[in-house]
């Protein structure tokens, strides 16, 4: 069983920045992609950004140019640098780890609140 733990959420004013971190317990060579999702109150969970084992990235249109996803030196870690935050970025942010067997593992989430 892969354990996934997020950290780094909090309360920030609009225009501010936060950096989220995620650590997976899985051995690094079995991880395919890592991703960040978010869920705002009353809305469905949506994809924010992904990064493959090869370093390719993909972003939701709403965060392009503001958020950056990256892998740590220990390839079982992933970060989400969030700049120029907006109130609509508020939500619970979840880390997703997809391993080579295509199984998905999720963390419990970390709350991000952006005040106007």
Order of alpha helices (4+ residues) and beta strands (2+ residues): beta-beta-beta-beta-beta-beta-beta-beta-beta-beta-beta
